[in-house]
């Protein structure tokens, strides 16, 4: 898993590339938390376009960042998850914690 960051005003964009699993999630958490506390963004945007696999560790990753950002009165946006990952996010009710932005027909993830 590789992470790339783009900081623009009050937004922290995290471009994720690879797999989010129990092997990579601790490193991802540490890096993102460091960036959150360094920049105190109003919005954290996870770009999932290049995520090839995600297990429950990815759900935990989002939930933990939501807790941190809620205390900062900030929000999370999840962009471009694959249809499979979007389905996992919906089944896990992540759409209650974060805005999920997708650009493919709804029936693809139903």
Residue frames relative to the residue before (quaternion, step in Angstrom):
aa qw qx qy qz dx dy dz
X 1.0000 0.0000 0.0000 0.0000 0.00 0.00 0.00
X 0.0954 -0.7686 0.6316 0.0337 3.50 -0.98 0.97
X 0.1770 -0.7650 0.6121 0.0935 3.54 -1.13 0.75
X 0.0495 -0.7522 0.6564 0.0282 3.51 -1.11 0.77
X 0.2048 -0.7982 0.5602 0.0846 3.56 -0.99 0.84
X 0.0378 -0.7387 0.6712 0.0487 3.49 -1.28 0.56
X 0.1059 -0.7967 0.5944 0.0261 3.55 -0.64 1.12
X 0.0647 0.7906 -0.5988 0.1107 3.53 -0.69 1.18
X 0.8197 -0.1504 0.0396 0.5512 3.55 -0.43 1.27
X 0.8153 -0.2181 0.1789 0.5057 3.60 -0.56 -1.13
X 0.6100 0.5417 -0.3547 0.4567 3.59 1.22 0.40
X 0.1418 -0.7397 0.6519 0.0881 3.50 -1.14 0.79
X 0.1253 -0.7872 0.6029 0.0349 3.57 -0.55 1.21
X 0.0939 -0.7801 0.6180 0.0257 3.55 -0.82 1.08
X 0.1703 -0.7739 0.6064 0.0663 3.55 -0.58 1.21
X 0.1623 -0.7956 0.5816 0.0497 3.55 -0.56 1.23
X 0.0277 -0.8068 0.5894 -0.0306 3.57 -0.92 0.90
X 0.7456 0.3494 -0.2792 0.4940 3.57 -0.44 1.22
X 0.7004 -0.4457 0.3582 0.4271 3.54 -1.16 -0.74
X 0.1988 -0.7301 0.6392 0.1370 3.55 -1.13 0.75
X 0.2256 0.7544 -0.5827 0.2014 3.54 -0.42 1.27
X 0.7436 -0.4102 0.2614 0.4587 3.58 -1.26 -0.02
X 0.6093 0.5559 -0.3572 0.4383 3.63 1.16 -0.41
X 0.7759 0.3619 -0.1758 0.4860 3.58 0.97 -0.83
X 0.5661 0.6701 -0.3811 0.2919 3.59 1.09 -0.60
X 0.6298 0.5373 -0.3601 0.4300 3.65 0.95 -0.67
X 0.6546 0.4975 -0.3069 0.4794 3.58 0.95 -0.86
X 0.6386 0.5235 -0.3255 0.4606 3.59 0.96 -0.88
X 0.6481 0.5268 -0.3189 0.4480 3.59 0.87 -0.95
X 0.6726 0.5111 -0.2983 0.4444 3.56 0.82 -1.01
X 0.6878 0.4858 -0.2859 0.4573 3.57 0.85 -0.96
X 0.6809 0.4768 -0.2976 0.4695 3.59 0.89 -0.88
X 0.6453 0.5157 -0.3335 0.4543 3.60 0.92 -0.81
X 0.6184 0.5326 -0.3405 0.4669 3.59 1.01 -0.77
X 0.6778 0.4826 -0.2915 0.4720 3.59 0.91 -0.90
X 0.6206 0.5389 -0.3479 0.4510 3.61 1.00 -0.76
X 0.7266 0.4362 -0.2585 0.4636 3.59 0.76 -1.00
X 0.6274 0.5330 -0.3396 0.4549 3.60 1.15 -0.51
X 0.8109 0.2944 -0.1159 0.4922 3.59 0.98 -0.86
X 0.2035 -0.8235 0.5055 0.1581 3.61 1.28 -0.35
X 0.0781 0.8472 -0.5224 0.0572 3.62 0.71 1.01
X 0.4744 -0.6258 0.5360 0.3098 3.56 -1.28 0.44
X 0.7810 0.1374 -0.0597 0.6063 3.55 1.21 -0.61
X 0.1435 -0.7379 0.6545 0.0807 3.53 -1.04 0.94
X 0.0989 -0.7986 0.5932 0.0222 3.56 -0.67 1.12
X 0.1720 -0.7493 0.6343 0.0817 3.54 -0.80 1.11
X 0.1475 -0.7661 0.6194 0.0880 3.59 -0.72 1.04
X 0.1549 -0.8322 0.5320 0.0210 3.56 -0.37 1.33
X 0.3146 0.8019 -0.4743 0.1815 3.60 1.25 0.05
X 0.7878 0.3047 -0.1530 0.5129 3.61 0.98 -0.80
X 0.4304 0.6636 -0.4905 0.3658 3.59 1.19 0.46
X 0.2380 -0.8168 0.5173 0.0926 3.55 -0.62 1.17
X 0.7903 0.0399 -0.0018 0.6115 3.60 1.22 -0.45
X 0.0530 0.7747 -0.6297 0.0238 3.56 -1.14 0.68
X 0.1380 -0.7614 0.6268 0.0910 3.56 -0.95 0.90
X 0.7925 -0.3148 0.2081 0.4792 3.59 -1.23 -0.29
X 0.5243 0.6246 -0.4139 0.4045 3.60 1.19 -0.32
X 0.6228 0.5412 -0.3319 0.4571 3.57 1.12 -0.65
X 0.6149 0.5266 -0.3345 0.4824 3.56 1.10 -0.72
X 0.6573 0.5084 -0.2974 0.4702 3.57 0.96 -0.90
X 0.6074 0.5587 -0.3378 0.4526 3.56 1.07 -0.76
X 0.6847 0.4718 -0.2782 0.4809 3.58 0.87 -0.97
X 0.6626 0.5184 -0.3144 0.4397 3.59 0.87 -0.93
X 0.6671 0.5056 -0.3037 0.4551 3.59 0.94 -0.83
X 0.6642 0.4778 -0.3065 0.4864 3.58 0.98 -0.81
X 0.5923 0.5584 -0.3631 0.4535 3.60 1.10 -0.64
X 0.6499 0.5186 -0.3202 0.4541 3.58 0.92 -0.87
X 0.6525 0.5010 -0.3122 0.4752 3.59 0.94 -0.86
X 0.7174 0.4652 -0.2593 0.4492 3.57 0.80 -1.02
X 0.5774 0.5679 -0.3805 0.4465 3.59 1.10 -0.59
X 0.6626 0.4988 -0.2986 0.4721 3.58 1.02 -0.79
X 0.6901 0.4301 -0.2653 0.5180 3.59 1.23 -0.41
X 0.4083 -0.7181 0.4496 0.3398 3.58 1.36 0.04
X 0.4644 0.6504 -0.4437 0.4056 3.54 1.02 0.96
X 0.3448 -0.7459 0.5398 0.1828 3.56 -1.31 0.20
X 0.3244 -0.7101 0.5903 0.2051 3.53 -1.39 0.27
X 0.0797 -0.7426 0.6629 0.0526 3.52 -1.17 0.77
X 0.1671 -0.7559 0.6268 0.0885 3.56 -1.00 0.90
X 0.1139 -0.8194 0.5614 0.0204 3.57 -0.59 1.19
X 0.9111 0.0595 -0.0434 0.4055 3.47 -1.29 0.75
X 0.1943 0.7557 -0.6043 0.1613 3.63 0.71 0.91
X 0.5600 -0.5717 0.4633 0.3808 3.57 -1.15 0.54
X 0.6707 -0.4867 0.3445 0.4412 3.63 -1.15 0.30
X 0.6552 0.5129 -0.3208 0.4525 3.61 0.97 -0.78
X 0.6830 0.4640 -0.2858 0.4863 3.58 0.92 -0.87
X 0.6083 0.5405 -0.3545 0.4607 3.61 1.03 -0.70
X 0.6395 0.5216 -0.3217 0.4642 3.58 1.01 -0.77
X 0.6344 0.5140 -0.3178 0.4820 3.60 0.98 -0.83
X 0.6516 0.5188 -0.3141 0.4557 3.58 0.94 -0.88
X 0.6683 0.4937 -0.2983 0.4697 3.58 0.96 -0.86
X 0.6698 0.5005 -0.3026 0.4576 3.59 0.89 -0.92
X 0.6911 0.4483 -0.2562 0.5058 3.57 1.19 -0.58
X 0.4337 -0.7265 0.4227 0.3245 3.59 1.35 0.08
X 0.2709 0.7755 -0.5259 0.2204 3.59 1.07 0.63
X 0.5690 0.5935 -0.3880 0.4164 3.58 1.19 -0.38
X 0.5825 0.5466 -0.3776 0.4683 3.60 1.28 -0.10
X 0.7229 0.4296 -0.2294 0.4901 3.57 1.19 -0.59
X 0.8058 0.1259 -0.0172 0.5783 3.53 1.13 -0.67
X 0.4694 -0.6180 0.5429 0.3210 3.51 -1.22 0.53
X 0.1578 -0.7790 0.6016 0.0792 3.57 -0.87 0.98
X 0.1198 -0.8057 0.5797 0.0216 3.55 -0.60 1.20
X 0.0470 0.7952 -0.5990 0.0820 3.54 -0.68 1.16
X 0.2283 -0.7823 0.5673 0.1186 3.56 -1.21 0.55
X 0.6000 0.4943 -0.4195 0.4687 3.56 0.80 0.99
X 0.6837 -0.5156 0.3105 0.4127 3.58 -1.16 0.50
X 0.6131 -0.5948 0.4016 0.3301 3.56 -1.06 0.85
X 0.6559 0.5438 -0.3272 0.4088 3.59 0.93 -0.82
X 0.5331 0.6318 -0.4068 0.3889 3.60 1.20 -0.33
X 0.7736 0.3336 -0.1864 0.5055 3.62 1.01 -0.73
X 0.4854 0.6790 -0.4386 0.3331 3.61 1.18 0.01
